[in-house]
Amino acid sequence: MTVRSILHYPDPRLRKKAQPVAVVNDDIRALVDDMAETMYQAPGIGLAAIQIDVPKRVVVIDCSTQRSDLKVFINPVITRREGTYGIEEGCLSVPGIFEEVERAHTIEVRALDRDGKPFTLVAHDLLAVCIQHELDHLDGKVFVDYLSRLKQQRIRKKLEKQQRLAI
């Protein structure tokens, strides 16, 4: 397993739309392993392949406090949304920024697991939010897109300044 570099907003590569995985093979399983290692190392609770510059529809999530409940979603599709739930979100691609975003409280998602087997999951609360957040990445969206233009500009300037100072 390899820890990969995470792209940071406003990197234009975060705007790419991820392509479906044609076949779940050893290369995809290795990608999943690298993504999990990267997410845990960061530390985070979710990571989409596009965030490590791999434009494939692959997501890993682990909302457990023990870091022992890794969920893998390959070619995920949300089939149902219910209710609303506002929670402060952060993102490994937008470090140090936390803002409240309103999402569906309950969702149903269909996907393939790391072995290519189809499954359906009903998720609530934090897991539902995390899945929606990561699936947005697969479509080229970042959580700051839900914020006002003024907040987006402030976040962009702050992160650009941090990146300049880090060089």
Buried (B, 14 or more C-beta within 10 A) or exposed (E): EEBBEBBBBBBEEBBBEBBEBEEBEEEBBEBBBBBBBBBBEBEBBBBBBBBBBBBBBBBBBBBEEEEEEBBBBBBBEBEEBEEEBEBEBBBBBBBEBEBEBEBBBBBBBBBBBBEBEEEEBEBBEEBBBBBBBBBBBBEBBBBBEBBEEEEBEBBBEEBEEEEEEEE
